[in-house]
Amino acid sequence: MSNLLAIPVLLCLLGAGATFLAGRQPRLQRAISITAVAAVSVVAGLLVWLTDSETLVLWVGNWPEPLGIVLVADRLAALMLLVASLVSLAVLVYSTGQDEDEVRRETPVSIFHPTFLLLVAGVSNAFLAGDLFNLFVSFELLLFASYVLLTMGGTRDRIRAGSVYVVVNLVSSSLFLIALATTYAATGTVNLAQLADRLAQLPVEVQGVLQVLLLGVFSIKAAVFPLSAWLPHSYPTAPAPVTAVFAGLLTKVGVYAIIRTQTLLFPDSPLTTLAGVVGLATMLVGILGAIAQVEIKRMLSFTLISHIGFMVFGISLGSQEGYAGAIFYAAHHITIQCTLFLVAGLVERVGGTTALDRLGGLARVLPVLAVLFFIPAMNLAGIPPFSGFIAKLALLQAGVSAGTPIAWLLVAGGVVTSLLTLYAMAKVWARAFWGEAPERTLRNLRRFSDPATGSALPGLMVGSTVGLLLLATAFTVAAGPMYGYVSRSAAALLDGSYAAAVLGGGG
């Protein structure tokens, strides 16, 4: 079964090559990319089931252990891979539903599909990487793809936003290389399982330097305050499918790397106070930025930063309950944030803009769109009984159990952030969905209306958004079994079983 670990990455890479060769056959490209990501989702689902009883390890090539590249899947990696692949599949279907002129302008098929598959390959490899260098390669692969996707269309705004994004990530990649070199010089390895043992033998000062270097790099990737200023300027300008997958996945790869690093390499140095202050600042600064916005995509970009703070909240506690809450929150947030950005794309299609002062009346003219926004918006705000409420409640309970001053501050900050998130979502609802529809919106409705159905919302775009909404709803319906799974994942992160499985030859 360990051979399954190579399939998600190989399928995406082979699919990228096949779609590149089929560049003049758009339908074939779409079929190949959707089939590849759907197959990855099936494999990921199988890995979730298998890893609940054992950690799977695959040594790539014929190198003697532990010198070669190793792929590892435990509960955390398998869950993140499954959620990421399902979200990617929904985004692909959404992009397929766009009109031909919209496709040529926003997501040119010949470029979009090969690059998108490379992005999914990088994300998949990041979750499965068992050494720091392979993790670095994963980041570079997904970043290379993201550079292309972010600037697709070549408009002035996208080039400007892409330039900021590229510069920030080049700096973070350089820092990652420095961290790799320093780690290897100090320990003689970059294998995560070996590092778990060797780092503990280093002087405390050296461990601290390595920890700060690695966490600094991953914090940039995760958009943790104060290293998050690049995100609101980069994401809103991209096409709707690109923005959605970026918001859902890329920052969560950084969060995943922080969780893996903290639990495996620095379990005795949780940096509780510092991480707690950073998490609190990320929550509050992000949501204050969100409520100041008058454009939906920018508002959602700031809420993305804010809710990364909730995950840092759980990580900072350094407890099983904290990590379980952070993992549950990450999985839930991937689906909700991606859904909201897809809905923002539908709003832009209908209204011609996502600026709140130029929208109105959408609930009356398109009640389906109003429902598609309202449910994930309430979920993001943490309204019962949605999964957002369950995730926030788990984190608040973990903070209360910790009982430290910084934990109590995080609990208070989490409550305030949730209330302000509700205010931000209510602001969008009141200004974009209530009132009378402006003439601009009515003209777009007539322009994009499907002669067969009389709908301005293509079935594939709505269907994929509904699919993500149902996935998020599944987190609510199956919250008990899922939280049990993430609790077992958190316990395994802290008991050293990951390193034992890798160095002991795997499952």
N, C-alpha and C positions, 0 to 999 in steps of 0.2 A: 504493500500500500504506500510505502514511502515514495515510490516513483510518481505518485499523483502530484507531488509538490512541484515538479517541473512543468506540468501541463498548463497551468494558468499563464505562465510567462511565455511558454513556447507557442501556445495558441494565439496569443496576441501578436507576437512577433511574426509568426507565419501569416497571420491574417493581414498584418500591415503590409508585408511584402506582396501578398496576393491582391490586395486592394490597390496598391501602387501600380501593379502591372495591368489592372483592369481600369485604369484611369479614364478611359473613354467609354466605359459602360457603367453609368451611374447606378442602375438597378442591381447589377451584379456586385458592385462595391457595397451597396447597402446590405444586400443579402449576406455577403461574406462577413462584414463587420458585426452585424446583429447575430449571426450564427456563432461566431467566435466568442463574443461576450456572453451569449446565452450558455454556451458550453462551459465557459469559465464559471458561471454562476452555479451550474450543476455540480462541477467539481468542488467548488467552495462549499456548497451545501453538504456534500459527502464528507469533506474535511471537518466541518463543524461536528458532525456525528462521530467521526472516528476519533477526533482529538479529545472528546469528552472522557475517553478512557485511557488515552496514551498520547505522548508527544511524539510526532513523526519527524524523522530526521533523514535527509538525503544528502550524501556527499557526492558532489558533481564531479564527473571525470574519474580518473584512476589515480588521483593523488593520494599519498599515504595520509591517513588521519593523524592529527587535525590540521594538516597543511593546506588542504584544498578548500574550495568554496563549499559552504554547507547551507542548505535550505532547511528551515525548521518551521514546523507548524504546531503551535499549542492552541489552547482555547481562544486566547486573545487574537492571535494572528488569523485563525480561521474565521472568527466572527467578523473581524474588520474586512477580510477579503470577501466574505459573502455579501455584506452590506454594500461594499464598494462596487462589486460587480453588478448587483441588482440595480443600483442607482445609475451606473454607466449604461446598462441595457435600456433603462427608461429614457435616458437622455438621447441615446441613439434613435430610439423609436420616435421621440419628440422631433428630432431634427429631420427625420424622414417625412414627417407630416407637413413640413414647410412648403410653400409654393415655389415653383421653379425660379421665379425672379428673385424671391427672397433667398433661395439657396445660393444663387449666383452672387448675390450681394453679401450675404452674411456668412454662409458656410459652404464655399465651393467644394463640391463632392470630391473631386480629384485630389484635393489637398486635405480636406477635413477628415475623411475616414482613415487613411493611413496614419495621420498624426494622432488622431484620437486613440487608435489602438496602441500606438507607442506609449501614449500617456497611461493607458490602463495597464500596459506591461510594466511600466516603471512603478506604478502604485502597487501592483501585485507583488513585484519583486521586493519592494521595500518592506511589505508586511512579512515576507518569508525569509528575508536575509538573516543569516546567522553570523555575519561578521561585519565590522564597521566599513570595510572597503566596499563590500557588495552593497551595503546601504548607501554609500556615497555614489556608486554607479547608478543605483536606482533613482536617487534624487536627480542626478544629472540627466538621466533618460527622461524622466517626467518633466523636468524643467525645460529641456530642449524642445519637447513637444509643446509645452505650454507657451513658449516664446512664439511659436508659429500660430497657435490657436488664438492667442491674445491679440495679435496684430492682423488677424485674418480680415481681409477687406481693404486694408491699407489706408483707412481714413486718418485724418490728422489727429483726432482724439485718441484713436487706438495706437498710433505710432508713439504719441507722446506718453500715454499710459504704459505702453509696452517698454519704453525706454527706462522709465523708473523701475519697473518690475525687473527688467534684465539687470540693471546696475545693482539693485539690492541683492538679487540672487547670485550674481557673480561674486559680490563681497562675501555672502554667506558660504558659497562654495569654496572660496579661498580660505576662509576661516576653518571650514570643515577639513580641508587638506592639511592645514597647520595642526589641527587637533589630531588628525590621523597620524601625522609624522611624530608628534610629541608622544602620543600614546604608544606607538610602536617603539620609539626610542627608549621609553621608560619600562616597557613590559616585554618587548620582543614578539608581540602578537597583536592581531586585530580581531581575532576570533572572540566573540562575545562570551562564550562559555569559559574559555581560558582566561579572559580578562576578569571574569568574576572572581577567579582565584588569585590571580597575580596582582591585581590592583590593591587587594587587601594587605599585601606584603610591602607596599610602598609607604614612604613617610606620609603623614597626614597632609603636609603642605603640598606635596606632589599630587596626591589624590584630589585635593581642592582645586588645583590649577586645571587638571584634566576635566573635572566635573564642570567647572565654570565654562571652559571652552566648548565642551559638547552641548551643554544645556543652552549656551548662548546661540550656537548654530541652530539647534532645533527650535528655539524660541522664535527666531526669525522666520523659520518655515511655518510655525504654528500661528504667527501673528500675535504673539504675546506682548502686551504693553511693557515698555515703551518702544518695542521693536515692530510695531504694527502700522506705522504711519503710511507705509507703502500700499496697503491693501485697499482702502477706500478710493484711491486714485487709479487703481489698476483694474479691478474687477468690473465696475459698472459699465465700462465702454465696450466690453466684449459682446459677441452675439449671445443670445439667451441660452442656448445649449452649453456654450463654453463657460459662461458665468456660472451656470448651475452646477456643472461638474467641478469647477474650481472651488466654489464655495462649499460644496459638499465634501470633497475629498482632500484637496491639497493641504489645507491646514490640519486635517486630522492625521495625515501622515506624520506631520511634525509632532502632534500630540502623542501618537503611538510611539515615536522614537523617544520622547521624554519619559513615557511610562516604562518602556523597555530599559532605558539607561538607568533610571532611578532605582528600579526594583532589582535589576540584575547586577549592575556595576557598582552602585553606591547605596546599598540598602542601609548602611549604618550612618549615612550622612544625608538625611532627607531635606536639609535646608528649610525646615518647617516654617520658620518666621519669615525668611526672605521670600520663599515661594508663596506663602500666604499673602504677604503684602502685594506681590506682583499680581496674584490672582484677583485680589480685591480691586486693585487699580485697573486691571483689564476689564473687569465687569463694569465698574462705574464709569470710567472714561469712555468705553465703547458705547454704553447705552445713552450717556449724555450727548455723545456725538450723534447718535441715531435720532433722538427726539428733536435735534436742531435741523434735521434735513427736510427738504421739501421735494425730494425726488426719491422714488421708491427703491431703485437699485442701490443708491448710496445709503439710504436708511438701512436696507437689509445688509449691506456690507459692514456697517457699524454694529448692527446687532450680532453679526457673525463674530466680530472681535469680542464683543461683550460676553457672548456665551462660551467662547474659548476660556474665559475667566472661570466659569463654573467647573470646567475640567481641571484647570490648574488648582482650583479650590480642593477638589478631591485628592489630587496628587500630593498637595502640600501637607495633607494630614498624615500621610505615610502609613495608614492603617489599611487593613483588609476592607473595611467598610468604605473608606474613602476611595480606594482604587476601584472597588465594585461600582460605586456611584459614578466615578469618572468614566469608566468603560461603558456603562449603560447610557450615560449622557452622550458620549461620543457617537455611539451607534444610532441613538434616537436623533441626534442633531444632524447627522449626515442626511437623513431622509427628509427632515422638516425643512432645513435650509435649502436643499436642492429643490424641493417642491415649491417653495415660495419664489425662488428665482425663475422657475418655469412659469409660474402664474404671472410673474412680472413680465415675462416675455409675451404672454397672451394679452395682458393689459396693454402693452406697447403696440401690439398688432392691431388691437381694436381702437385704442385711443390715439395712436400715432405718437405717443409720448408716455413717459412715466412720471412727469412732473405733476405734483398734486394740484397745483393752481390751474392746470389746464385739463383736468379730468373731472368727472362727475357722472352720477346717474347710472353707473355700470350695473348696479344690482337690479335696476328696473329693466334695462334693455337686454342684459345677459345674466339672468339669475344663476346659471350654472357656474359662471366665472366667479360670482360672489361667493358661492359655496366653496369653490376650490380655494379661494383665498381665506375665508373665515375659519375653516377647520384647522389648517396648519398654523394660522396666526394665533389662534387660541392655544394650540399645542405649544408653540414657541413661548408664549407668555406663561405657560405652566398652569392653565386652568384645569381643574378636575373634570373628568377622570382621565384626561389624556396622558400619554407617556411622558410628556414634559413635566407634568405635575409629579408623576412617580419618580422620575429621575431627580428632580429638585428636592423632593421629600427625602430621598435616600441620602443625598449630599448634606442636607440640613441635619438629619439624624446623626450622620457620621460626625459632623461638626460639633453637635451637642455632646456626643459621646466622648469626643476628644477633650472638651472642657477647658482648653487653654484660652488665654485672652485673644490670640489671633484667630482661633477657631470661632469664638463668639462673634468677632468682628466680621468674619466671612459669612456666618449665618445671617447676621443683620444685613450685610451687603447683598447677599443672595436674595433676600426678601425684597429689598429696595429695588434691585435690578429687575426682578420679576414684575413688580408693579409698574416700573417705568417702561418695560417691554410691552406690557398691556396697554399703556398709554400710547406708545408709538404705533402699535397695531390699530388701536381705536382711531388714531389720527388718520391713518391711511383709509380706514373704512369710512370714516365720516366725510372725507374730502373726495375720495375716488369713487365710492360706491353709492353714496346718498346724493340727494339733490337731482337736478335736471342734467341730462346728458348734453354736452355742448355740441354745436353743429359739426365740429371737426370729427367727433366720435361717430355721429350719425352718418357722415360722409364715408368714413372708413368702413362702417358696417355695410353700407351699400356697395362699396368698392370690393370688399373681400368676401361678400356673401356668396356662398356656394349655391349655384342654381338648383342643384338637386335637393339640398336640405334646407336652404334658406338660413344657414348658420355661418357666422363669421369665424367660428372656431373649428378648424379641421379635426376630424375624428381621431387621427393618430396623435395629434398634439394633446388633445383633451384626454384621450385614453391613457397615454403614458403618464400624464399628471395624476390621473385618478389611480393608476397603478401604484405610484409612489405614495399617494395618500392612503391607499389600502395597506401598504407595507408599514407605514407609520401607525396605522390603526391596529395592525397585528401586534406591534410592540405593546399596545395598551391591553388588547384582549389576552395576549399570552405573557403578560408582565411577570406573573409568578414564576413560570418555568424559565423565562429569559433571565430574570434577576437571579435565580438559582444558578444558572449557567455562568453569569458574570461573577457571581460570588465565588464559585469554584475556580474561575479564571484568576481572580484576585488572590485567592489562597495559594494557587500554584505559583504565581509570580513571586510570592514572598517565601516559599519553602525550599527554593533552590533546585526544584525538579527539572527546570529548563537546562541548566548546566549539566546536571547529572545525566539527562537523556542524551545530550550531544556528546559528551566525553565518554559516555558508556556505550555508545554505538547506536543510540536511538531506540525506537520502540520495537 
